[in-house]
Amino acid sequence: MKLLLTSLCLASTVLAAQEDRLVSRKLSKRFIDDAGHYNISFYHLNDVHAHLDEFSSSGTDCTRPERGCFGGYSRVKTVLKETRPSHPDSLLLNVGDEFQGTMFFSFYGGEKIAETLNQIGFDAMTLGNHEFDRGDDHLGQFLENLTFPIVSANIISDHPVLNRTIKPFHIFPQYDLAVIGVTTDTTPGISSPGKGTKFTDAVVAVQNTVDLIRSTTNITRLAAITHIGYEEDQRLARETTGLHLIMGGHSHTPLGDFAGAVGPYPTIVENKAGDEVFIVTAYRWGEYLGYIDVTYDAQGKVLAYHGAPIHLTNTTAQDEDLQKQIDAWRVPFEEFSKQEVGFSNVVLDQSTCQQKECLLGDFVTDAMLTYRINGSAPGTAPDFALINAGGIRATIDEGPITRGEVLTAFPFGNALVDVTVSGERLWAALEGIIAKVNVDNGKAVTSFLQVSRGVRIEYGPAAVNGTSNVLVSVTIGDKPLDKAAEYKIVTLDFIAGGGDNFFSTPFENLVLLDTLDEVVVRHIGATSPIDIALDGRLKTGEKYLGT
């Protein structure tokens, strides 16, 4: 073993302050150096979403350093320069969703992201769903510019570049270690992969890959980078054997010993054989750099572990060379991004949009509805507006609002559309969204919703077991939803096309209207200063007894 755990020390005081020294439940003593036991360090990032530069706590550009600035690849580079020399046996892994989220992607596509990742020196990457947002051709161009392997065991593609560049796993012979990748199989419903790009079941793909590696090589040390979400990571751990370390992403889950964390770093789950599997993830946007040091035994099981997410704040120095490049890349879009479009007296919060009614959800859906009311002939205006919570990406802070903040909050370039739907179909769609399972096709609904004024939805946990929510009532205007009536809704082309599985059958012959970001910009200007509050349009009730 090249590095004893007793000798591990971190050159960065940031890393030293963040470390949490832990011991496996099944290990009575640490610092193992018997033959066959091997120590290696893993750095990991996930869901950076084009945050090449530092950002505020809401995810928008950091214009008020006194409130705190976080993340940015120049800080990542500093930490790696200061700490990796003392960890010669280490890997830096990217767990996907580098695309979509700031002007660095909206303006440049994947070009500057690829330049940055190459300079940082990643050893391998798996793909997130957002890497497919501009289709297979754009992703292919991005992949051809990368200088490190791309791994995803459950992607099968007939696209020539994707087929050539994406492989199930990569072996690092210097460490006798294989890294397996996997991407969420919900990608076709939440992004834009080509028809010839398929996503298979993640658990099956990982187990098949583990079995292949162990049956055809002498490799016993395995790790997985998994863009499938924290809950799915735990299912993957429980339902497989032979894999003992998972570095995850997709769900933006904070793990560790800090305010807001929802679980321990690592989270430990027993697999089908009763062995421990260690799951780690590094929240979102690059605010944290994940770090875990593990000792594998000869059979590939993790005997000891050590580490914690490293918080990248104002106190972390920025690498000057990389930061100069990032500053230069800003110049072409900076003036446009800085344009003030209005003012808010309140924080338009996004952080709870995937769980319940949120203020930015209220604001954007009201903007959509107002836009269509103003543009519709008498008697033809929509009844309400509906958006997927996953389309709302960042909080808009109180104070002046810039175009850049709007584009960060709504980066996808979606267009508004009008759809007409029967009351019966609407009830079924809302029922599926609340229960997280589409009632028509039985598949997962992959986002919560936000709705405008004009509709009120009440839901609550089922009384039988309380583990899932049920739709209790829907009021449109001042009347209960009529399943025999028809309703006109303004929504996004993404949703109308089947996105997030809100509707099991896509709507046809859609007429695309203005883009969401432009509608929001105009509404901000028309309603400034914004001073709104939650009004209970999404209401959680008591346990529902049913009839």
C-alpha positions as CSV (number, residue, x, y, z in Angstrom):
1,M,0.0,0.0,0.0
2,K,1.6,3.2,-1.2
3,L,-0.1,5.5,1.3
4,L,-0.9,4.5,4.9
5,L,-4.1,6.0,6.1
6,T,-2.1,7.3,9.2
7,S,0.0,9.4,6.9
8,L,-2.8,11.0,5.0
9,C,-2.7,14.7,5.4
10,L,-4.2,17.4,3.2
11,A,-2.2,20.4,1.9
12,S,-5.2,22.6,1.8
13,T,-6.5,23.9,5.1
14,V,-10.0,23.9,3.5
15,L,-9.8,20.2,2.9
16,A,-8.4,19.6,6.3
17,A,-11.2,21.5,8.0
18,Q,-13.8,19.5,6.1
19,E,-12.5,16.0,6.7
20,D,-14.6,13.6,8.6
21,R,-12.6,10.5,9.6
22,L,-14.8,7.5,9.6
23,V,-14.5,3.7,10.0
24,S,-16.5,0.9,8.4
25,R,-19.0,-0.7,10.7
26,K,-17.3,-4.1,10.1
27,L,-13.7,-2.9,10.8
28,S,-12.4,-2.9,14.3
29,K,-9.1,-1.2,13.5
30,R,-8.0,1.1,10.7
31,F,-4.8,1.6,8.8
32,I,-4.5,-1.7,7.1
33,D,-1.3,-2.5,5.2
34,D,-1.5,-6.2,4.7
35,A,-0.6,-7.6,1.3
36,G,-3.4,-7.1,-1.2
37,H,-4.9,-4.2,0.6
38,Y,-4.8,-1.0,-1.5
39,N,-5.5,2.6,-0.7
40,I,-6.8,5.1,-3.4
41,S,-8.4,8.5,-3.2
42,F,-11.4,9.7,-5.3
43,Y,-12.3,13.2,-6.1
44,H,-15.8,13.6,-7.7
45,L,-18.1,16.3,-9.0
46,N,-21.6,16.1,-10.3
47,D,-24.4,18.4,-11.7
48,V,-22.2,21.5,-12.2
49,H,-24.6,22.7,-14.8
50,A,-22.3,25.1,-16.6
51,H,-21.3,26.9,-13.4
52,L,-17.7,27.4,-14.7
53,D,-17.5,30.6,-12.6
54,E,-18.3,31.3,-9.0
55,F,-22.0,31.9,-8.1
56,S,-24.3,33.1,-5.4
57,S,-26.2,30.8,-3.1
58,S,-29.1,31.0,-5.5
59,G,-27.0,29.7,-8.4
60,T,-26.9,33.0,-10.3
61,D,-23.8,35.1,-11.0
62,C,-22.0,36.2,-7.8
63,T,-22.6,40.0,-7.9
64,R,-22.6,40.5,-4.1
65,P,-19.4,38.8,-2.6
66,E,-20.3,40.0,0.9
67,R,-23.2,37.5,0.8
68,G,-20.9,34.7,-0.2
69,C,-19.5,33.3,-3.5
70,F,-19.3,29.6,-4.1
71,G,-17.8,27.0,-6.5
72,G,-16.2,27.7,-9.8
73,Y,-13.7,25.6,-11.6
74,S,-10.8,27.9,-10.7
75,R,-11.4,27.0,-7.1
76,V,-11.6,23.3,-8.0
77,K,-8.3,23.6,-9.7
78,T,-6.7,25.2,-6.7
79,V,-7.8,22.5,-4.3
80,L,-6.6,19.8,-6.7
81,K,-3.2,21.5,-7.2
82,E,-2.7,21.7,-3.4
83,T,-3.9,18.2,-2.5
84,R,-3.3,15.7,-5.3
85,P,0.5,15.7,-5.0
86,S,0.1,14.1,-1.5
87,H,-2.4,11.6,-3.1
88,P,-0.4,10.1,-6.0
89,D,-2.9,7.3,-6.2
90,S,-6.1,9.2,-6.9
91,L,-8.7,9.7,-9.6
92,L,-10.8,12.7,-10.5
93,L,-14.2,11.7,-11.7
94,N,-17.1,13.6,-13.3
95,V,-20.6,12.3,-12.7
96,G,-22.4,14.3,-15.4
97,D,-24.8,17.2,-16.1
98,E,-22.1,19.7,-17.1
99,F,-24.5,21.1,-19.6
100,Q,-27.3,23.6,-19.1
101,G,-27.7,26.2,-16.4
102,T,-25.7,29.4,-17.2
103,M,-24.8,31.6,-20.1
104,F,-21.6,29.7,-20.5
105,F,-23.7,26.9,-22.0
106,S,-26.5,29.1,-23.5
107,F,-23.9,31.1,-25.4
108,Y,-21.1,28.6,-26.2
109,G,-22.8,25.3,-26.0
110,G,-20.3,22.6,-24.9
111,E,-17.2,24.3,-26.2
112,K,-15.9,26.2,-23.2
113,I,-17.1,23.4,-20.8
114,A,-14.9,20.9,-22.7
115,E,-11.9,23.3,-22.6
116,T,-12.4,23.6,-18.8
117,L,-12.8,19.9,-18.1
118,N,-9.7,19.1,-20.1
119,Q,-7.6,21.7,-18.1
120,I,-8.9,20.4,-14.8
121,G,-7.7,17.0,-15.8
122,F,-10.6,14.6,-15.2
123,D,-9.8,10.9,-15.4
124,A,-13.2,9.8,-16.5
125,M,-16.8,11.0,-16.9
126,T,-20.3,9.6,-17.2
127,L,-23.1,11.4,-19.0
128,G,-26.0,13.1,-17.3
129,N,-29.4,13.6,-18.9
130,H,-28.7,17.3,-19.7
131,E,-25.8,16.3,-21.9
132,F,-28.5,15.4,-24.4
133,D,-30.4,18.6,-24.3
134,R,-29.2,19.8,-27.7
135,G,-29.3,16.3,-29.2
136,D,-26.8,13.7,-30.2
137,D,-24.9,15.7,-32.8
138,H,-24.1,18.5,-30.3
139,L,-23.1,15.9,-27.6
140,G,-21.0,14.1,-30.2
141,Q,-19.0,17.3,-30.9
142,F,-18.5,17.8,-27.2
143,L,-17.3,14.3,-26.6
144,E,-14.8,14.5,-29.5
145,N,-13.2,17.5,-27.8
146,L,-12.6,15.7,-24.5
147,T,-9.3,14.1,-23.6
148,F,-10.5,11.5,-21.1
149,P,-12.8,8.4,-21.3
150,I,-16.6,8.6,-21.2
151,V,-18.3,5.7,-19.5
152,S,-22.0,4.7,-19.4
153,A,-22.9,1.1,-19.4
154,N,-26.6,1.5,-20.1
155,I,-26.4,3.8,-23.2
156,I,-26.8,2.1,-26.6
157,S,-26.6,4.4,-29.6
158,D,-26.5,4.2,-33.3
159,H,-25.0,7.7,-33.5
160,P,-21.5,7.2,-34.9
161,V,-19.7,9.5,-32.5
162,L,-21.6,8.4,-29.4
163,N,-21.2,4.8,-30.4
164,R,-17.4,5.3,-30.7
165,T,-16.8,7.4,-27.6
166,I,-19.1,6.0,-24.9
167,K,-18.0,2.7,-23.4
168,P,-19.4,0.7,-20.4
169,F,-16.3,1.0,-18.2
170,H,-12.7,2.1,-18.2
171,I,-9.8,0.2,-16.6
172,F,-7.0,2.1,-14.9
173,P,-4.2,-0.4,-15.1
174,Q,-1.9,1.5,-12.8
175,Y,-4.4,1.0,-10.0
176,D,-5.9,-2.4,-11.1
177,L,-9.2,-0.6,-10.9
178,A,-12.2,-0.3,-13.2
179,V,-14.7,2.6,-13.2
180,I,-18.2,1.8,-14.5
181,G,-20.6,4.6,-15.6
182,V,-24.4,4.7,-15.8
183,T,-27.0,7.3,-16.9
184,T,-30.6,7.7,-15.8
185,D,-33.0,5.8,-18.0
186,T,-35.5,8.6,-17.7
187,T,-33.3,10.7,-20.1
188,P,-35.7,10.3,-23.2
189,G,-38.5,11.9,-21.2
190,I,-36.5,14.8,-19.7
191,S,-34.0,15.6,-22.5
192,S,-33.6,15.2,-26.2
193,P,-31.5,12.2,-27.2
194,G,-31.9,10.9,-30.8
195,K,-34.3,8.1,-31.5
196,G,-31.4,5.7,-32.1
197,T,-30.0,6.4,-28.6
198,K,-31.5,4.0,-26.0
199,F,-31.1,3.8,-22.2
200,T,-31.4,0.4,-20.5
201,D,-32.1,-0.4,-16.9
202,A,-29.3,0.8,-14.8
203,V,-29.2,-2.0,-12.3
204,V,-29.1,-4.7,-15.0
205,A,-26.5,-2.8,-16.9
206,V,-24.2,-2.3,-13.9
207,Q,-24.5,-5.9,-12.7
208,N,-23.8,-7.2,-16.2
209,T,-20.7,-5.0,-16.4
210,V,-19.5,-6.0,-13.0
211,D,-19.8,-9.7,-14.0
212,L,-18.1,-9.1,-17.3
213,I,-15.1,-7.4,-15.7
214,R,-14.7,-10.0,-13.0
215,S,-15.1,-12.9,-15.4
216,T,-12.7,-11.6,-18.1
217,T,-10.0,-9.7,-16.1
218,N,-8.1,-10.0,-12.9
219,I,-9.6,-6.7,-11.7
220,T,-11.4,-6.9,-8.4
221,R,-11.4,-3.2,-7.4
222,L,-14.4,-1.4,-8.9
223,A,-16.1,1.9,-8.6
224,A,-19.2,3.4,-10.3
225,I,-20.1,6.9,-11.3
226,T,-23.9,7.0,-11.5
227,H,-26.1,9.8,-12.8
228,I,-29.3,8.2,-11.6
229,G,-30.1,9.9,-8.3
230,Y,-29.6,9.2,-4.6
231,E,-32.6,6.9,-4.2
232,E,-31.7,4.9,-7.3
233,D,-28.1,4.7,-6.1
234,Q,-29.3,3.0,-2.9
235,R,-31.5,0.6,-5.0
236,L,-28.5,-0.1,-7.2
237,A,-26.4,-0.9,-4.1
238,R,-29.1,-3.2,-2.7
239,E,-29.8,-5.1,-5.9
240,T,-26.3,-5.9,-7.1
241,T,-23.2,-7.7,-5.9
242,G,-19.5,-7.0,-6.5
243,L,-19.7,-3.2,-6.5
244,H,-18.7,-1.5,-3.3
245,L,-18.3,2.2,-4.1
246,I,-20.8,4.5,-5.9
247,M,-20.2,8.2,-6.7
248,G,-23.6,9.5,-7.6
249,G,-25.4,12.5,-9.2
250,H,-28.6,13.7,-10.8
251,S,-30.7,14.3,-7.7
252,H,-28.6,17.2,-6.3
253,T,-28.5,15.5,-2.9
254,P,-26.4,17.1,-0.2
255,L,-24.6,14.5,1.9
256,G,-22.2,15.2,4.8
257,D,-22.0,16.9,8.1
258,F,-23.3,20.3,7.4
259,A,-26.6,22.3,7.5
260,G,-29.1,21.0,4.9
261,A,-27.5,17.6,4.4
262,V,-30.0,14.8,4.0
263,G,-27.8,11.9,4.7
264,P,-24.3,10.8,5.8
265,Y,-21.2,10.9,3.5
266,P,-20.9,8.1,2.8
267,T,-24.3,6.5,3.0
268,I,-23.8,2.8,3.6
269,V,-26.1,0.2,2.1
270,E,-25.9,-3.6,2.2
271,N,-25.9,-5.4,-1.2
272,K,-27.5,-8.7,-2.1
273,A,-24.5,-10.6,-0.6
274,G,-24.7,-8.7,2.7
275,D,-21.6,-6.6,1.9
276,E,-21.3,-2.9,2.5
277,V,-21.7,-0.5,-0.4
278,F,-20.5,3.1,0.1
279,I,-22.5,5.9,-1.7
280,V,-21.3,9.5,-2.0
281,T,-22.5,12.5,-3.9
282,A,-21.4,16.2,-4.0
283,Y,-24.6,18.2,-4.1
284,R,-24.9,20.5,-7.1
285,W,-23.3,23.3,-9.2
286,G,-19.7,22.5,-8.0
287,E,-20.3,24.1,-4.6
288,Y,-18.7,21.0,-3.1
289,L,-15.8,18.9,-4.4
290,G,-16.4,15.3,-3.2
291,Y,-13.4,13.6,-1.6
292,I,-13.3,10.0,-0.3
293,D,-10.2,7.9,0.4
294,V,-10.8,4.1,0.5
295,T,-8.8,1.0,1.2
296,Y,-9.8,-2.0,-0.9
297,D,-9.0,-5.6,0.2
298,A,-7.9,-8.3,-2.2
299,Q,-11.5,-9.2,-3.0
300,G,-12.4,-5.6,-3.9
301,K,-14.4,-4.8,-0.7
302,V,-13.9,-1.5,1.0
303,L,-12.3,-2.0,4.4
304,A,-11.7,1.6,5.5
305,Y,-12.7,5.1,4.3
306,H,-11.9,8.6,5.1
307,G,-13.0,12.0,3.8
308,A,-15.8,14.5,3.3
309,P,-17.1,17.0,0.7
310,I,-14.9,20.1,0.4
311,H,-16.8,23.3,0.5
312,L,-15.6,25.8,-2.1
313,T,-16.2,29.3,-0.7
314,N,-14.7,32.8,-0.9
315,T,-11.9,31.5,1.4
316,T,-10.8,29.1,-1.4
317,A,-8.3,30.8,-3.7
318,Q,-9.1,30.9,-7.4
319,D,-6.5,29.6,-9.9
320,E,-5.4,32.7,-11.7
321,D,-4.7,31.3,-15.1
322,L,-8.1,29.5,-15.4
323,Q,-10.0,32.4,-13.9
324,K,-8.5,34.8,-16.5
325,Q,-9.9,32.5,-19.2
326,I,-13.3,32.3,-17.6
327,D,-13.4,36.1,-17.2
328,A,-12.5,36.5,-20.9
329,W,-15.2,34.0,-22.0
330,R,-17.7,36.2,-20.2
331,V,-17.1,39.3,-22.2
332,P,-19.2,38.5,-25.3
333,F,-22.4,37.9,-23.2
334,E,-21.7,40.1,-20.2
335,E,-23.4,43.3,-21.3
336,F,-26.5,41.4,-22.4
337,S,-26.6,39.4,-19.2
338,K,-26.2,42.5,-17.0
339,Q,-29.2,44.3,-18.4
340,E,-31.6,45.0,-15.6
341,V,-35.2,44.1,-16.5
342,G,-36.9,44.8,-13.3
343,F,-36.9,44.7,-9.5
344,S,-38.2,42.3,-6.8
345,N,-38.9,43.2,-3.2
346,V,-39.0,39.5,-2.4
347,V,-36.8,36.5,-3.0
348,L,-38.4,34.5,-5.8
349,D,-37.4,31.1,-4.3
350,Q,-36.8,28.0,-6.4
351,S,-35.5,25.7,-3.7
352,T,-38.8,24.0,-2.8
353,C,-40.4,23.9,-6.3
354,Q,-39.9,20.1,-6.6
355,Q,-41.8,19.5,-3.3
356,K,-44.6,22.1,-3.0
357,E,-45.8,25.5,-4.2
358,C,-42.9,27.9,-4.5
359,L,-42.8,31.6,-5.2
360,L,-40.9,31.5,-8.5
361,G,-43.3,28.8,-9.6
362,D,-46.2,31.1,-8.9
363,F,-44.5,34.0,-10.6
364,V,-43.6,32.2,-13.8
365,T,-46.9,30.4,-14.3
366,D,-48.8,33.7,-13.7
367,A,-46.5,35.3,-16.3
368,M,-47.4,32.5,-18.8
369,L,-51.1,32.9,-18.1
370,T,-51.0,36.7,-18.4
371,Y,-49.1,36.5,-21.7
372,R,-51.8,34.3,-23.2
373,I,-54.8,36.2,-21.8
374,N,-53.3,39.4,-23.3
375,G,-52.8,37.6,-26.6
376,S,-56.0,35.7,-26.9
377,A,-59.3,36.6,-28.5
378,P,-62.3,37.1,-26.1
379,G,-63.5,33.8,-24.9
380,T,-60.4,31.8,-26.0
381,A,-58.0,32.5,-23.1
382,P,-56.5,29.5,-21.2
383,D,-58.0,28.4,-17.9
384,F,-54.6,28.2,-16.2
385,A,-50.9,27.7,-16.8
386,L,-48.8,24.6,-15.9
387,I,-45.0,24.1,-15.8
388,N,-42.7,21.3,-14.7
389,A,-40.8,22.2,-11.5
390,G,-37.7,20.8,-13.2
391,G,-37.8,23.6,-15.7
392,I,-37.2,26.1,-12.9
393,R,-33.5,26.0,-12.2
394,A,-32.4,28.8,-9.8
395,T,-33.8,31.3,-7.3
396,I,-34.0,35.0,-8.3
397,D,-32.8,37.1,-5.5
398,E,-34.5,40.3,-4.2
399,G,-33.3,43.5,-5.7
400,P,-32.5,44.3,-9.3
401,I,-33.2,41.4,-11.7
402,T,-30.9,40.9,-14.7
403,R,-31.4,39.0,-18.0
404,G,-28.7,36.7,-16.8
405,E,-30.6,35.8,-13.7
406,V,-33.7,35.0,-15.8
407,L,-31.7,32.9,-18.2
408,T,-30.1,31.0,-15.3
409,A,-33.5,30.3,-13.8
410,F,-35.0,29.3,-17.2
411,P,-32.2,28.2,-19.4
412,F,-33.8,25.6,-21.7
413,G,-35.2,27.8,-24.4
414,N,-38.6,26.2,-24.2
415,A,-41.5,27.8,-26.1
416,L,-45.0,28.3,-24.8
417,V,-47.9,26.3,-26.3
418,D,-51.7,26.1,-25.8
419,V,-53.2,22.7,-25.4
420,T,-56.8,21.6,-25.0
421,V,-57.4,18.6,-22.7
422,S,-60.5,16.8,-21.4
423,G,-61.3,17.0,-17.8
424,E,-60.8,13.3,-17.5
425,R,-57.4,13.4,-19.1
426,L,-56.4,16.4,-17.0
427,W,-57.4,14.7,-13.7
428,A,-55.4,11.6,-14.7
429,A,-52.4,13.7,-15.5
430,L,-52.5,15.6,-12.2
431,E,-53.1,12.4,-10.3
432,G,-50.0,10.9,-11.9
433,I,-47.9,14.0,-11.1
434,I,-49.0,13.9,-7.4
435,A,-48.4,10.2,-7.1
436,K,-45.2,10.3,-9.2
437,V,-46.5,7.5,-11.5
438,N,-48.4,8.2,-14.7
439,V,-51.7,6.4,-14.4
440,D,-52.0,5.6,-18.1
441,N,-48.6,4.1,-18.8
442,G,-47.4,3.1,-15.3
443,K,-44.0,4.9,-15.8
444,A,-42.4,7.4,-13.4
445,V,-43.4,11.0,-13.6
446,T,-40.0,12.8,-13.2
447,S,-41.0,16.2,-11.9
448,F,-43.4,18.0,-9.6
449,L,-45.5,20.8,-11.1
450,Q,-46.2,24.5,-10.5
451,V,-49.5,26.1,-11.5
452,S,-50.9,29.6,-12.1
453,R,-53.8,31.4,-10.5
454,G,-57.1,30.1,-11.8
455,V,-56.5,26.6,-10.4
456,R,-56.2,25.1,-7.0
457,I,-55.0,21.6,-6.3
458,E,-55.3,19.8,-3.0
459,Y,-53.4,16.6,-2.3
460,G,-52.3,14.6,0.7
461,P,-50.7,11.3,1.8
462,A,-52.8,8.2,1.3
463,A,-54.4,7.1,4.6
464,V,-53.6,3.4,4.0
465,N,-49.8,3.7,4.4
466,G,-49.0,7.4,4.1
467,T,-46.1,6.6,1.8
468,S,-47.5,8.2,-1.4
469,N,-49.6,11.2,-2.2
470,V,-53.0,11.2,-3.7
471,L,-55.0,13.9,-5.6
472,V,-57.8,15.1,-3.4
473,S,-59.5,17.9,-5.3
474,V,-59.0,20.3,-8.3
475,T,-60.8,23.6,-8.6
476,I,-60.6,25.5,-11.9
477,G,-62.0,29.0,-11.7
478,D,-64.5,28.6,-8.9
479,K,-65.8,25.2,-9.8
480,P,-64.6,21.6,-9.2
481,L,-62.9,20.0,-12.2
482,D,-65.5,18.5,-14.5
483,K,-64.3,15.3,-16.1
484,A,-66.8,15.8,-19.0
485,A,-65.6,19.3,-19.8
486,E,-62.6,20.6,-21.8
487,Y,-59.9,22.9,-20.5
488,K,-57.4,25.1,-22.2
489,I,-53.9,25.1,-20.7
490,V,-50.8,27.1,-21.5
491,T,-47.7,25.1,-20.9
492,L,-44.3,24.4,-22.5
493,D,-43.6,22.5,-25.7
494,F,-41.4,20.2,-23.6
495,I,-44.4,19.1,-21.5
496,A,-46.8,18.9,-24.4
497,G,-44.3,16.7,-26.2
498,G,-44.3,14.1,-23.4
499,G,-41.6,15.6,-21.2
500,D,-41.4,14.4,-17.6
501,N,-44.2,12.0,-18.5
502,F,-46.9,14.4,-17.4
503,F,-49.0,13.3,-20.4
504,S,-48.6,9.8,-21.7
505,T,-49.5,10.7,-25.2
506,P,-47.9,13.8,-26.8
507,F,-50.1,16.6,-28.2
508,E,-50.0,17.1,-31.9
509,N,-50.0,20.1,-34.3
510,L,-48.7,22.4,-31.6
511,V,-48.2,26.1,-32.5
512,L,-45.0,27.4,-30.8
513,L,-45.4,30.8,-29.1
514,D,-42.7,33.0,-27.5
515,T,-39.9,31.5,-25.5
516,L,-40.4,31.3,-21.7
517,D,-37.4,33.5,-20.8
518,E,-38.8,36.4,-23.0
519,V,-42.3,36.0,-21.5
520,V,-40.8,36.2,-18.0
521,V,-38.6,39.2,-18.9
522,R,-41.7,41.1,-20.1
523,H,-43.7,40.1,-17.1
524,I,-41.0,41.3,-14.7
525,G,-41.0,44.7,-16.4
526,A,-44.7,44.9,-16.3
527,T,-45.1,44.0,-12.6
528,S,-42.0,45.6,-11.0
529,P,-41.4,46.0,-8.2
530,I,-42.5,42.4,-7.6
531,D,-44.1,41.9,-4.3
532,I,-46.0,38.6,-4.1
533,A,-46.6,35.8,-1.6
534,L,-47.7,32.2,-1.7
535,D,-51.4,31.9,-2.0
536,G,-52.2,28.2,-1.5
537,R,-52.8,27.2,-5.1
538,L,-51.0,23.9,-4.3
539,K,-52.3,22.7,-0.9
540,T,-51.3,19.7,1.1
541,G,-54.2,18.2,3.2
542,E,-54.5,15.6,5.9
543,K,-54.4,11.9,5.2
544,Y,-57.0,11.2,2.6
545,L,-59.6,8.5,3.5
546,G,-61.1,8.3,0.1
547,T,-64.7,7.2,-0.7
